């Protein structure tokens, strides 16, 4: 049986950015159930479908933002693949053959390797490009700044931490790998290790980045302790002199056009941004980004050069 993979954007209740939709008439047989468990160890949210129309109905809700791998297997592919080709999507890899396999283990290995390479390179940047009147800009900045300041100033609450852990256990139910990390986080999280947790390959950065990007107030409230801890650590280690840093990342053609039209506008970053002081590191990420883009995709690898001056506290230029 052949499996065809597409990667596209979708909107749902997923707390993370990535998800998998799998359409197969026998997706719930014993062999596929084992495969589902392995796939959830790579990407937590996995939705399965046995009906092509239900699958397509879900896919038609697609919006830019969340990244979803669509797996279509068997005869059902003849029905849905033509519909997939009408959507804004890009294949999993440049070579279509690498996204098609006859064995589940091969399929899982392709997804695992691809996800490992993509990682944070493809994580959308949580930002707004504001091109409005000064009054409107002040309102935008003030509202978001007051919200973040309020969350940071709130004192840690043991009950809220319990609610967060309970939510995480429900979100990752059946995912042994992530549940192990959730339990470790619940028992051993300390403020001094906030950045260590954020930079670790775990649910922390995936959930936090998504919550900040889509402005999920409930998740930001539950994760306010780690947000405040990261902020405090960054503030304590803030550069005293101007610094230039770089970031390599994937961006779509539409995003590039938006940037070109917005020269002179204000860019509001709504989350933490990982960068490097070495341009060659960012260039390496940008090259990796290009390798991940298919020939039919308009996405490209880009390098951000960010000049930050700690003496300018009233505005941020990028």
Phi, psi and omega in degrees: 000134181266148179237129178248135184242137171235153172238132185210190181248141181215160176239132179198194182271011180299130180281345177255173181279324185263150175204169179231133171247129184234121178251121180198132182299335180237037186295341183257020175283173187300315181297318181289329178295322176295319179296321179299320179297319179293319180295323179293339174287345178260309178229122191297309185279118178231117177250132181248149181223143174246351182245126184297320182294318178296321178297311181295324179298319178293319181294328181292348178276004187301136172226160176292143177140284180277145182258125185233132173268126180255119179253123181236125185234155174068205184295336180297338179299328180295334181276314191265333182302316177302325178290323179300323184290347178273347185268162174284110187207170170215143180299162181297326181218167181298317180272111183304329181298330181287348179257010180231130180217163179256353180235144181298322180298322178295318179300313181297319180295322177298313181294318180297313181295318181294316181294323179295321180287320183289307177042235183275352180301322186263358180297120181301142178281130179278096182207160174234138173258113188256118179232072184226187178289160182301321180297316180293322179297315179300321179296316179300309182295317183297315181300310183292320181294319179297320179297311181296316179300319180296318179295319181293324184283340180297137179286146178304139182234122184298324181294318179296322178296321177295320179296321178297312180297320178297317178297318181296319179295326178287319180297320185256020178303128181089352179257093188300319183297309182290325178297325177297318178292322178299315179295321177296318179295316182295325184269330190236010181292134176228148182303324183293344182249021183300312181292325177300317178294320183293323182275352178284149178284088183207182180296338188300304183290328181292315179289318183294315179299318180295316181298320180288323183292315183265003179058050176282097186297320181299314180291322178297323179295314181291333181258015185297330180298312181288327175299312180295322180293319177296315179301314181297318179294318179295320180296320181292334182250021182296140178295144179267345180238162178304143182222148176243127180231166185226154178215130176256139186195162175275138173221147179279165178300322179296320179294321178297316179299320180297319178297316183295329179278351189246023178300128182094351179278175179259132177257122180254112177273126186254013179208180176284146184234122178277129182222177176224147177281350181254122181298324183297331177293315178296322179297322178297318177296320181295320178296316177301322179299316180297323180294333181276346182273136178282164181295336181270355182272148176265007179283146181222160174274133182232160176240124174268130171251116185244120178256114183247130179240110182296345179279345178261092185267350184267344181207158178235128179249148183221000000 
